[in-house]
Amino acid sequence: MTSPDVPPLPAALADAVDRFTRYLAAQRGHSAHTRRAYRADVTGLLRYAVRHGASGLDGIDLGALRGWLGTQADRGLSRATLARRSAAARAFLRWALREGLITSDPSVRLANPRISRTLPTVLSPEAAALLLDTARQHADEAEVGQRPTALRVWAAAELLYGSGVRIGELVACDVRDVNLDERLVRVLGKGGKERVVPFGVPAARAVTAWLGRGRPELDRADSPPALFLGDRGGRWGQRQAREQVHRLAAVAGVDDIAPHDLRHSAATHLLAGGSDLRSVQEVLGHADLGTTQRYTHVDAERLQQVFRQAFPRA
């Protein structure tokens, strides 16, 4: 139910939003989370346009787009949020033009909000090793009742760092998605794109221990075929996994990190070790090589440090 100061969308506009949302799922393969975000953004734009006199999609012009984004900026929203809302509006209007719902796309003249590029949080190789050694030690020393949890944290941390997969990809994996003989894991990434990612011997050792001595303790008659099970036998959730990684970092005495920071660390260490950008892009599942290039900052910093230490005229 809409509040009194938020006008309901006319039926034609509401239908367009529904059709666009279905398009995102069927044609673009966007996740449910992305579809919800885009739907909310487009609905906000259309409500703004209706309040300012538009009766249909053709009433959305460049002024309406700028005015809508301006109200978002006045509310103090971050540039990243503004950029996402701008992207949602562009995607919707491009779709509407292809569908013949509008005769021209005003978003082609809309300037992109500039996003400040912050460097990702990255552990040093020594800190990453300490984190994983701590996880292994806790798994080895855990009491019987705590062993499944400790083995799960060890295996998850090793796979997150050893393969660079996203936490959502990890918890969505089933047992059959892991090939321990070949040391490969199959994951379903953004946009429904499947990829197969290699991992190393330490991760294989941890996953083997989890599958042999941890997972069976949590497996129930109605448990899913998930690689990682939660304490009650269901699929392990992202929130629980994040909490465990934060806790592991505190116990290990390293900088507080989230699971995604292990992905950042893996990418950075691969590049620092000599991997090429294209290979790392494939491992991470980035659609844009520019996203992978963020991780080259470590090599640049290392080279600058060596330059300052070794070059007499630095």
C-alpha positions as CSV (number, residue, x, y, z in Angstrom):
1,M,0.0,0.0,0.0
2,T,1.5,3.4,-1.0
3,S,1.6,6.3,1.4
4,P,-0.5,9.4,0.7
5,D,2.4,11.4,-0.6
6,V,3.6,8.7,-2.9
7,P,1.2,8.4,-6.0
8,P,0.5,5.0,-7.3
9,L,1.8,4.2,-10.7
10,P,-0.7,4.3,-13.6
11,A,-1.5,0.8,-14.9
12,A,0.6,1.2,-18.0
13,L,3.7,2.2,-16.1
14,A,3.3,-0.5,-13.5
15,D,3.0,-3.0,-16.4
16,A,6.1,-1.7,-18.0
17,V,8.0,-2.2,-14.7
18,D,6.8,-5.7,-14.5
19,R,7.8,-6.5,-18.0
20,F,11.2,-4.9,-17.5
21,T,11.8,-7.0,-14.4
22,R,10.9,-10.2,-16.3
23,Y,13.3,-9.1,-19.0
24,L,16.1,-8.8,-16.5
25,A,15.5,-12.3,-15.3
26,A,14.9,-14.0,-18.7
27,Q,17.2,-12.1,-21.0
28,R,19.9,-10.6,-18.8
29,G,20.1,-13.3,-16.2
30,H,20.3,-10.8,-13.3
31,S,20.1,-12.2,-9.8
32,A,17.0,-11.7,-7.7
33,H,18.9,-9.1,-5.6
34,T,19.8,-7.0,-8.7
35,R,16.2,-7.3,-10.1
36,R,14.8,-6.0,-6.8
37,A,17.2,-3.1,-6.7
38,Y,16.6,-2.1,-10.4
39,R,12.8,-2.5,-9.9
40,A,12.9,-0.2,-6.9
41,D,15.1,2.4,-8.7
42,V,12.9,2.4,-11.8
43,T,9.7,2.6,-9.7
44,G,11.2,5.6,-7.9
45,L,12.0,7.3,-11.2
46,L,8.5,6.8,-12.5
47,R,6.8,8.0,-9.4
48,Y,9.0,11.1,-9.5
49,A,8.0,11.7,-13.1
50,V,4.3,11.2,-12.3
51,R,4.5,13.7,-9.5
52,H,6.0,16.2,-11.9
53,G,3.3,15.8,-14.6
54,A,4.3,12.9,-16.7
55,S,1.4,10.6,-17.7
56,G,3.4,8.1,-19.6
57,L,6.9,7.0,-20.4
58,D,7.3,9.6,-23.1
59,G,6.9,12.2,-20.4
60,I,10.3,11.2,-19.0
61,D,12.9,13.6,-20.4
62,L,16.4,14.6,-19.5
63,G,15.1,17.2,-17.0
64,A,13.1,14.5,-15.2
65,L,16.2,12.2,-15.0
66,R,18.4,15.0,-13.7
67,G,15.7,16.2,-11.2
68,W,15.2,12.6,-9.9
69,L,18.9,12.0,-9.4
70,G,19.2,15.5,-7.9
71,T,16.7,14.6,-5.2
72,Q,18.7,11.5,-4.4
73,A,21.9,13.5,-4.1
74,D,20.1,16.0,-1.8
75,R,19.2,13.1,0.5
76,G,22.9,12.4,0.9
77,L,23.1,9.1,-1.0
78,S,26.5,8.0,-2.0
79,R,27.9,8.3,-5.5
80,A,27.9,4.6,-5.8
81,T,24.2,4.5,-5.1
82,L,23.5,7.3,-7.5
83,A,25.6,5.5,-10.2
84,R,23.5,2.3,-9.7
85,R,20.2,4.2,-9.9
86,S,21.5,6.0,-13.0
87,A,22.4,2.6,-14.5
88,A,18.9,1.2,-13.7
89,A,17.3,4.2,-15.4
90,R,19.5,3.8,-18.5
91,A,18.8,0.0,-18.7
92,F,15.0,0.6,-18.4
93,L,14.9,3.4,-21.0
94,R,17.1,1.4,-23.4
95,W,14.7,-1.5,-23.0
96,A,11.6,0.7,-23.4
97,L,13.1,2.1,-26.6
98,R,13.6,-1.4,-28.0
99,E,10.1,-2.4,-27.0
100,G,8.7,0.7,-28.8
101,L,7.3,2.2,-25.6
102,I,9.2,5.4,-26.2
103,T,10.4,7.2,-29.3
104,S,13.8,8.4,-28.0
105,D,16.0,7.6,-25.1
106,P,16.8,10.7,-23.0
107,S,19.4,8.9,-20.9
108,V,21.9,9.0,-23.7
109,R,22.6,12.6,-22.7
110,L,22.7,11.9,-19.0
111,A,26.2,12.4,-17.5
112,N,27.5,9.5,-15.4
113,P,27.9,10.2,-11.7
114,R,31.6,9.9,-10.9
115,I,32.5,7.2,-8.4
116,S,35.6,7.5,-6.3
117,R,37.7,4.4,-6.8
118,T,38.7,3.1,-3.5
119,L,41.3,0.3,-3.4
120,P,40.1,-3.0,-2.0
121,T,41.1,-4.3,1.4
122,V,44.0,-6.8,0.9
123,L,45.8,-8.9,3.4
124,S,49.6,-9.3,3.0
125,P,50.7,-12.8,2.0
126,E,52.0,-13.3,5.6
127,A,48.7,-12.2,7.1
128,A,46.7,-14.5,4.8
129,A,49.0,-17.4,5.7
130,L,48.5,-16.6,9.5
131,L,44.7,-16.5,9.0
132,L,44.6,-19.9,7.3
133,D,47.1,-21.5,9.6
134,T,44.9,-20.3,12.5
135,A,41.9,-21.9,10.9
136,R,43.7,-25.2,10.4
137,Q,45.0,-25.2,13.9
138,H,41.6,-24.6,15.4
139,A,40.2,-27.4,13.3
140,D,42.9,-29.8,14.5
141,E,42.5,-28.9,18.1
142,A,38.7,-28.5,18.3
143,E,36.8,-30.6,20.7
144,V,34.4,-33.2,19.2
145,G,31.3,-31.1,19.5
146,Q,33.0,-28.1,17.9
147,R,34.9,-29.9,15.2
148,P,32.4,-29.6,12.4
149,T,32.2,-25.8,12.8
150,A,36.0,-25.5,12.9
151,L,36.4,-27.7,9.9
152,R,33.8,-25.8,8.0
153,V,35.5,-22.4,8.7
154,W,38.9,-23.8,7.7
155,A,37.6,-25.3,4.4
156,A,35.6,-22.1,3.6
157,A,38.5,-19.8,4.3
158,E,40.9,-21.9,2.2
159,L,38.5,-22.0,-0.7
160,L,37.7,-18.3,-0.6
161,Y,41.3,-17.5,-0.7
162,G,42.5,-20.4,-2.8
163,S,40.0,-19.9,-5.6
164,G,38.9,-16.3,-5.3
165,V,35.2,-17.1,-5.5
166,R,32.6,-14.8,-4.0
167,I,30.9,-15.8,-0.8
168,G,27.5,-16.1,-2.5
169,E,29.1,-18.5,-5.1
170,L,30.7,-20.5,-2.3
171,V,27.6,-21.2,-0.3
172,A,25.6,-22.0,-3.4
173,C,28.0,-24.8,-4.3
174,D,26.9,-28.4,-4.0
175,V,29.2,-31.3,-3.2
176,R,29.2,-32.4,-6.8
177,D,30.6,-29.0,-7.9
178,V,33.9,-29.8,-6.3
179,N,36.4,-32.1,-8.0
180,L,39.1,-32.9,-5.5
181,D,41.2,-35.0,-7.9
182,E,41.5,-32.2,-10.4
183,R,41.3,-29.5,-7.7
184,L,38.5,-27.6,-9.5
185,V,35.3,-26.0,-8.2
186,R,32.3,-25.1,-10.5
187,V,30.5,-22.0,-9.5
188,L,27.6,-20.0,-10.9
189,G,28.6,-16.3,-11.0
190,K,26.8,-13.0,-11.8
191,G,24.4,-13.1,-14.6
192,G,24.1,-16.8,-14.3
193,K,27.5,-17.4,-15.9
194,E,29.1,-20.7,-14.9
195,R,32.9,-21.0,-14.6
196,V,35.3,-23.6,-13.3
197,V,38.0,-22.3,-11.0
198,P,41.2,-24.1,-9.8
199,F,42.4,-24.2,-6.2
200,G,45.5,-25.5,-4.5
201,V,46.6,-28.3,-2.3
202,P,45.9,-26.6,1.0
203,A,42.3,-25.9,0.0
204,A,41.9,-29.5,-1.2
205,R,43.2,-30.7,2.1
206,A,40.8,-28.6,4.1
207,V,37.8,-29.5,1.9
208,T,38.7,-33.2,2.2
209,A,38.8,-32.9,6.0
210,W,35.4,-31.1,6.0
211,L,33.7,-33.6,3.8
212,G,35.2,-36.6,5.7
213,R,34.9,-35.4,9.3
214,G,32.8,-32.3,9.4
215,R,29.9,-32.4,7.0
216,P,28.7,-35.9,7.9
217,E,28.1,-34.6,11.5
218,L,25.7,-32.0,10.2
219,D,24.0,-34.0,7.5
220,R,20.3,-34.7,8.1
221,A,17.8,-36.8,6.2
222,D,16.4,-33.6,4.6
223,S,19.7,-31.8,4.1
224,P,20.3,-30.3,0.7
225,P,23.4,-31.5,-1.4
226,A,25.1,-28.2,-0.4
227,L,28.9,-28.3,-0.1
228,F,28.6,-26.3,3.2
229,L,25.9,-27.2,5.7
230,G,24.8,-25.0,8.5
231,D,24.5,-26.0,12.2
232,R,20.9,-27.3,11.6
233,G,21.7,-29.2,8.5
234,G,20.4,-26.7,6.0
235,R,22.5,-24.8,3.4
236,W,25.1,-22.5,5.1
237,G,24.0,-18.9,4.7
238,Q,26.1,-15.9,3.6
239,R,25.5,-14.0,6.8
240,Q,26.7,-16.9,9.0
241,A,29.8,-17.3,6.7
242,R,30.7,-13.7,7.0
243,E,30.4,-13.8,10.8
244,Q,32.7,-16.7,10.9
245,V,35.3,-15.0,8.7
246,H,35.2,-11.9,10.9
247,R,35.6,-14.1,14.0
248,L,38.5,-16.0,12.5
249,A,40.3,-12.7,11.7
250,A,39.9,-11.6,15.3
251,V,41.3,-14.8,16.6
252,A,44.2,-14.8,14.2
253,G,45.1,-11.2,15.1
254,V,45.0,-9.9,11.5
255,D,43.1,-6.9,10.2
256,D,39.3,-7.4,10.3
257,I,38.2,-8.7,6.9
258,A,35.1,-9.9,5.2
259,P,34.9,-12.9,2.9
260,H,35.2,-10.6,-0.2
261,D,38.5,-9.3,1.1
262,L,39.9,-12.9,0.8
263,R,38.9,-12.7,-2.9
264,H,40.6,-9.3,-3.2
265,S,43.7,-10.8,-1.5
266,A,43.7,-13.8,-3.8
267,A,43.6,-11.6,-6.9
268,T,46.3,-9.3,-5.7
269,H,48.6,-12.1,-4.7
270,L,48.1,-13.8,-8.1
271,L,49.1,-10.7,-9.9
272,A,52.0,-10.0,-7.6
273,G,53.1,-13.6,-8.3
274,G,53.2,-13.1,-12.0
275,S,49.8,-14.1,-13.3
276,D,48.5,-12.1,-16.2
277,L,45.4,-9.9,-16.0
278,R,43.4,-12.0,-18.4
279,S,43.9,-15.2,-16.4
280,V,43.0,-13.5,-13.2
281,Q,39.9,-12.0,-14.9
282,E,38.8,-15.5,-15.8
283,V,39.4,-16.9,-12.4
284,L,37.4,-14.1,-10.7
285,G,34.6,-14.1,-13.4
286,H,34.9,-10.3,-14.1
287,A,33.0,-9.2,-17.2
288,D,35.2,-6.1,-17.4
289,L,39.0,-6.3,-17.4
290,G,39.0,-2.8,-15.8
291,T,37.6,-4.4,-12.6
292,T,40.5,-6.8,-12.4
293,Q,43.0,-4.0,-13.0
294,R,42.2,-2.6,-9.5
295,Y,44.4,-5.3,-8.1
296,T,47.5,-4.1,-9.9
297,H,48.0,-1.4,-7.2
298,V,50.0,-3.9,-5.1
299,D,52.6,-4.4,-7.8
300,A,52.8,-0.7,-8.2
301,E,53.3,-0.1,-4.5
302,R,55.9,-2.9,-4.3
303,L,57.8,-1.4,-7.3
304,Q,57.7,2.0,-5.8
305,Q,59.1,0.7,-2.5
306,V,61.9,-1.2,-4.3
307,F,62.6,1.9,-6.3
308,R,62.9,4.2,-3.3
309,Q,65.2,1.7,-1.5
310,A,67.5,0.7,-4.3
311,F,67.7,3.7,-6.7
312,P,70.2,6.3,-5.6
313,R,68.3,9.2,-7.1
314,A,64.8,8.1,-5.8
